[in-house]
Amino acid sequence: MRLSPSQVELIRCTALQVLGEHAQVILFGSRADDAALGGDVDLLVTVPHAVDEPAVLSARMASRISRAMDGRKVDVVLQAPNLLPQAIAQVARQTGVRL
């Protein structure tokens, strides 16, 4: 995993602030691969409760993390019981690292 401990803590704290204490975060994509170079930060965030305005919540979380990481691009895929499953979520669970 190519994130510092402080970046991991930042991501976890942001998920808790935006989505609540039960939010679970998985880092996937190139940042989860120690052999890869560069890349944005791809996150799968799962919550056990229904959410209103999922696009707003995903954007809020991505923008807060991006600002704190000096503008690094951050993508957030949100998964909740009231949202349609996305194929990328399965890939993230299989290849990602839980933060």
Helices and strands as residue ranges (DSSP letters): H 5-19, E 24-28, G 30-32, E 41-46, H 54-68, E 74-79, H 87-95, E 97-98
